[in-house]
């Protein structure tokens, strides 16, 4: 059993933070038009949908709610790779998460990002329209819809049969639930996700890498009970606390919360963890 509480080191100096930059520039510009343009330029996709190194497609797999829409990205070529499920935030399968899925594929994984809103027709074009749709989901069925992705990837001819799972915010919580409900999951990396019930923790078989933001009181209040349950069940885990970072610090499409230093360090640790556990 591993338990590591470590802090990410944010750069210091006279550099203006991204958040402050946006606030000042918006004030000078006198409106949101310039902010929107700056957002598009500064937080563009890190990968491109037509990256020649990747094969991307929209697929469907069987969930308990019916066919689940999912975005799949994998390295070009015929070689088999371990798989990673990527679970979105509470705005659905947005371009940012598709970008993260491609980033994962570039690291040598078959990456699959299911759309939780598949039973309702899929993620809407406008992110603000997705929130109310989440309230209509059967959460217990949704857990099983994502857990079904493990079986899909375990038996997929493109994969080695090794499957990990990661997710962010709402997806971090769902990653914990997948770990609870899929005993054959090989590794899980939830980002600032709410914790499962203590009595469910012994069902977890996968090693965990837990990322939390220092400024995230609502989520962090559940850590002590979660850790106690993990230790009691002798589940292998590592926990990193990124001091100074906010909830959703990995989301580079959200300038108010994005923390590049924390995001880069957490991603580095995530990839190293998956490459070790999914060999």
Buried (B, 14 or more C-beta within 10 A) or exposed (E): EEEEEEBBEBEEEEEEEBBEBBBEEBEEEEEEEBBEEBBEEBBEBEBEEEBEEBBBEEBBBEBBBEEBBBBBBBBEEEEBBBBBBBBBBBBBBBEBBBBBBBBBBBBBBBBBBBBBBBBBEBBBEEBEEBEEBBEEBEEEEBBBBBBBBBBBBBEBEBBBBBBBBBBBBBBBBBBBBBBBBBEEBBBBBBBBBBBBEBEBBBBBBBBBBBBBBBBBEEBBEBBEEBBEBBEEBEBBBBBBBBBBBBBBBBBBBBBEBBBBBBBEBBBEBBBEBBBEBBE
